[in-house]
Amino acid sequence: GLTRLIVSSYQAVSGSGLAGVEELASQARAVIDGAEQLVHDGPALSFPAPVKYVAPIAFNVVPLAGSLVDDGSGETDEDQKLRN
């Protein structure tokens, strides 16, 4: 039987509302001319300070989507949506 399942969830910044979309757009505009530097060095560019998110969202992967659920599971609400 099934012993392991690995899933990926791709969330749109628009799920965070207009503020999320505006933050992505402003960060991308600020660094787009040097974006090729990110190929070899992730922190090669200086992004504008994040406001909506805890880290820059442009050209980034966020390992935690959603809000942590206060039930002791260590899961987010997005994790639980996948299971339920």
N, C-alpha and C positions, 0 to 999 in steps of 0.2 A: 504494500500500500504506500501511500504518500507519506514520506517522512520529513520532507522539508519543502518550503515554498518561499521563494524570494520574489518580492514585488517592488515595483517602482511606481511612484505617483508623480505626475508632472502637473504642477499647479500654476495657474496664470496669476500674474501680479494683479490683474483686474479683479480678482477675488478679494483683494484688499481695498477695493474702491479706487476712486480717482487719485487719491494720495499715493497709492502704490504705483499706478501707471505713471504719474508725474515724476515720482522718484526714479523709476527705471529710465525714463526718457532723459531726465537731466543728467544722470550719471553716465549714460551712454554717450550723450552729446559731449560731455566734458572730456572723455578719454578716447573717443573714436579714432582720432588721427594717430594715436599710438597703440591701438588695440593689438597689433601684431606682436608687440613686446610680451603680451600675456602668454604667448605660445611657449616660451622658455622660462618665464619667471612670473608666477602668479601675482606677487606684490609689486611688480615693476611700475605700476601706475598709481597715481594718487587720485582717489575718487573723492567727490564731494562727501561731506559727512552725512551718514544716513539719518533719516528722520523717522520714516514709517517702519523701517526694519532695523534690526540690531547690527547689521553688517551691510556693506554694499550689495545690491541685488543685481546690478548690471554685470554680465559676464561671470556670474557666480552660480554655485550650486549650494542650495540650502539643505542641510541634512535633517532639519526638523521642520515639519509643516503642520500648522494647526496649533492648538493649545493643549498643554498637558492636562490630562483628566485626573481629578483628585479622587481616585479610587484605589490607589496603591499599585496599579498595574504598570506604571511607568510609560504608558502609551499616550499618544495624542488623540484628539477627537478624529483626526484624519486616519490614524491607524485603526481605530475602532470601526470606522465606516467601511474599511476594506474587509474586515472580518465579519461584520454584521450584514 
